């Protein structure tokens, strides 16, 4: 009755769990209520105001994310990984349209490589781009694209239960591939133009049509901006429920290519990029 007949501005949506599920399920749910005229307030973690740009009443309440709450709520559709994705209260959020800018424009088209190196399911890093793979991609594509490498450190994002490990790749990239830009360097260079690292990512990604990303929130964010996104995901519930072909693709109608192995990822790069 409230959503389809009376339509008061009543809906308060609060979330503090994993970043990927916030992007795939929560943010589109909130945007649907905004379009429906029923959104009252959104509550999330630090550095999320720019994600909820449409919410006139957004509170950044939490300094740390949690993997699971003591009592899970299924009020938000499709939580947590469903065999069937329902889009009745789900709307595509126009992040690209909202954040496209003249700041991050280069002579060559952008190719953003979004990496992570985290503890996953208590087993250490599983889904990530190795240095060997990164260097192969740099060698093959840096002359065609302006490559930006992005792996945000713990000081730039809100942490959850997944500890971030060090790869020590930044200095090697600066030394061996000076034409490859590091996202952290770009962020510091343009710090006065952005509110936080998430805001920076939204502006950078909005100007890009080619992404290379890894399983998790990293892949979900890269799927919000159209174009093409090659995702390296070796394991996860997303495989079982075919989410890369359903929910990830729906985020912006991006073309998603799911690679389970590095060899498959390199094949996709050669074929589609």
N, C-alpha and C positions, 0 to 999 in steps of 0.2 A: 504493500500500500504506500509506504513512504517513498520507495524508489520509482514507482510507475504511476501513481495516482496523485498523492498529495505533494510530493517533491519538496519537502522543507530542507533547508541547509542544516543537516543533522549529523552527517557521517563523520566520525572521528576514526582515523586509521593510524594505528601505532605499530611499529615494527623495529626490532633491534637485532635480528638474526643475520644469517649469511647474506653477503652482498649480491650473489647471483640471484637468489630467490627474491630479493627486493627488486631487482631489475626485471626479472621475468614475470613475476606475479603481482607484487605489491604496487609498484609504480603505475603499471597499466590499470590496475583496479582503482587507484586513487584518481587517475586521470579520467576514467570513465565517470566517476562520481562528480568530478569537476564539470565535465561536459553535460552531465545530467542535471546540474544545478543543486546537487544534494551534498556536496563536500563542505564540511565545516572546518576540520582541522587535520593536519598530518603531523605525526611525531616519529622521529627517527634518530639516527646517530649524528655525530658531528660531521660537517662537510657534506651535508645532503641538501642544503637549501636550494642549490642550483639544480639538482635533479628534480625537485618539486617546485620548479619555477612558477607553476600555475597555481600553487596553493597560497592563498593570501594569509593563511595562519599556519605557518610551519614552525615546529619546535625541534631544535637539535638537542635532544635530551640526554643521549647516551654517549659516553666516552669510550666504550668498548662493546663490540658485538658479542653475541653468544651463539653457540652452535645449536642448542635446543633450549627451550624454556621448560620449566618444571611441569607446566600444564600447557600443552599445545592447543592453539586455537585454529579451527578450520573455517573461520568466518571469511577469510580471503579465498576466492575460488582457486582451485588447482593445487593448493598446498597439501602436502609436500611431495611432489612428483606423482602424477596421475597417469593412468593408462589412457585416459581420454582428456584432452584439453578442451575446456569450455570457454568460449569467448563472449558469452552473453553479458558479462560485466567486466569487460577487458577492452581497453582502447589503446591504439598505437600512440605513443608519446612522441611528439615532433621535436626531439632534441636537436636533430640536424638543422631543421628549419629555424629553430630558435637561436642556435649558437654559431651558425655560419658567420664568418668574419673576414676581415681584410688583413689580419695580423699574421696568421700562419699561412702565408702564400709563398710558393717557391717556383723556380724556373721549371723544375721537373715535377711531375705528379707525385704526391705523397704515397709512401708505403710505410705503414705503421706496424712495427713488430712489438706486440704486447706480450711480455713474458712474465713468469713468476718462478720462484724457487722456494716452495713452502713445504712444511710438513702436511701430508695428506693422509687422512684416516689413520693417523698414528704410525705411518710406515715411512716417513721421510718424503722427499720430493719424488713424484711419479710423473706428473704431467708438466713438462717444462722443455724449453729449447736449450740444448747443450751448446757449449761454446763452439764445438766442431760444426754443428748444424748452423749456428748463427754465421760463422765465418764463410760457410759455403753459400749461404743466401746473400751475404754482403758481396762476395766476389762475383756472383752471377747477376745481381740486380741493382747494384749501387750506381751503375752508369745510366740505367733506364729510369730509376725512381730516386726521389729524395727520401732516403730511409731515415725514419726516426725510431730509435729503440727505446722502449718504455718498460721499466721494471721498478715501480715505486717502492721506496723504502718504508720501514715501519713508522718513520717520523712524519710521513705525508698522508697516511691513511689511518682509519680506525681499525684496530686489530680485533681478531676473534681468537679462536682456539688454535689456529694454524700458525705456528711460529715461522718467521721468515729467516731463511739461511742466506749466507753470503756466497756469491759466485765469483766475486772479484773480477768481473768482466769489464767494468767501466773504463779503467785505465788502459786495458788492452785494446778496447775499441777506439779510444781517443788516439792511441799511439799508432795502431795498424790501419785504422780506417777513419782518418780525420774528416772525411766528407760525410760520414754517418753521424747524424745528430743524436745526442742523448737527451731524452725528454727532461730529465732532471736539470740539465744545463739550460734548456729552453725555458723551463719554469723559472729558474733563478734569473735569467736574463729579462723575462717579461713579468716579473713578480708584481710590478705596480699596476698591471692591467688585469690581474685576476685576484679573486678572493681567497682561493686555496687551491690545492693540487687537483681536486676533483673538478673545480671550475676550469682550470687549465686544460685538463684532459678533454672535457666537453668541447671546448673551443678548438683544440687541436684536431680531435677526431671529426668534428663537424666539417672540416675542410678536406677530408680524406675519403677515397673510394676503394682503397685496397688495404686489407688488414691481414695480418698473420697473428693468431692468438692461441692461447692455451686454455684448457678446461677450467671452468669456474666463472667467477665474476668478470675476469679478464676477457673471456670470450663473449660473455653476455653484453658487456659494454660495447665491445667492438661490433656487435651485431645490430646496434641501434642506429647506424649511420648509412644504411644502404650500401650500394656497391657490392663488393665481394669480401668474404671473410673465410679464410682457411683456418680451421680449428684443429689443433692437435689434442686429442683426448684418448688416452689409452684405456681408461676404465671409468665407471661411474654410472649412476642410475639413469643418466641421460641416454645411455646406449639402449637400455632395456625399454624405455618408454619413447624412444625415437624423438627426443625433444629437439635435436638439432634440425630436424625436418619440420617440426611443428612450431613450438613456442619461440625458438631462436629466430627462425625465418620470419615469423610474424612480427617481430619487434620493429622491423623497418622494411620488410619485403626484400631484405638483402639475400644475395645468393650465398648459401652456406655450403662449404665443402668440409666434410668431417674426415680427418685422417687419423687412423689408429696407430700408425707407425711413421717414423721420420721419412722412410723411403716413399711412402704414399704422399706425405706432405710435399716432398720435393717434386713428385710427379704432378701434383695439382698446381704447384707454382709454375712449372714449365708449360703446362697445358693452358692455364687460365690467366697467368700474369705476364 
